[in-house]
Amino acid sequence: MASGLGFFAFNLQDVLLEPYGGEILGLSVSQTTQLTAFMALGAVFAFLIAADVLKRMYDPVKLAASGVLFGILSFAMIVFADGLNSSLLFRLGVLGIGFGEGLFGVGTLSFAMRLRDPSQHGIALGAWGAVFATAEGLSFALSGVSKDWLSHLVSRGALGPGLSTPSVPYLAVYLVEILVLFATLVALGPLVVRRAERTSMSDEKSTSFGLADMPA
């Protein structure tokens, strides 16, 4: 559930960032096409950092949660970029989205691959991939439909004079993404607690001393 929510939230923006940059912030075509490179660069940084911290046995669920937090901050930057008319803030937000999704993806995949039964790793990987593909497809479809529907309402003035600017449909989708990312954090919480309980139980088992340990 946490993986589905997270990937759904991160990918809602995928078909909207370039139109948002061009229509709202006045970026040129070449500048908007660079956004994909910014996001990919953020993801590469995330992969490098994730590889380093996971070598130190860092909890992959906490790594995924860190990615979600970066995503929330990055979407907030994109929302504020409209009010501040700041293309720099927008680009930093795009970079942060790639970074956050990279951490989240590596964290959730690592968690799935750390199942105790090695024979289940293939099933876990397949399930993770299916969740990712499904969430990505749904997010693409819903973001486009939602943006077009809200644009129609804005053009008719159905949302009132305070919500009549062209940026409203985009910002509404970004705010939904922030809310879904908060829901992802809630879904990740029990996983962190469960892993902590398993770790403490394994520590107790390894340090327990019983009759079997008594010298003969």
Secondary structure, DSSP 8 states (H G I E B T S, - for coil): -HHHHHHHHHHTTTTTHHHHHHHTS---HHHHHHHHHHHHHHHHHHHHHHHHHHHTT--HHHHHHHHHHHHHHHHHHHHHHHHHT-HHHHHHHHHHHHHHHHHHHHHHHHHHHT-S-GGGHHHHHHHHHHHHHHHHHHHHHHHHHHHHHHHHHHHHTTT-GGG-STTHHHHHHHHHHHHHHHHHHHHHHHHHHHHHHHHHHHHHHHH---GGGS--
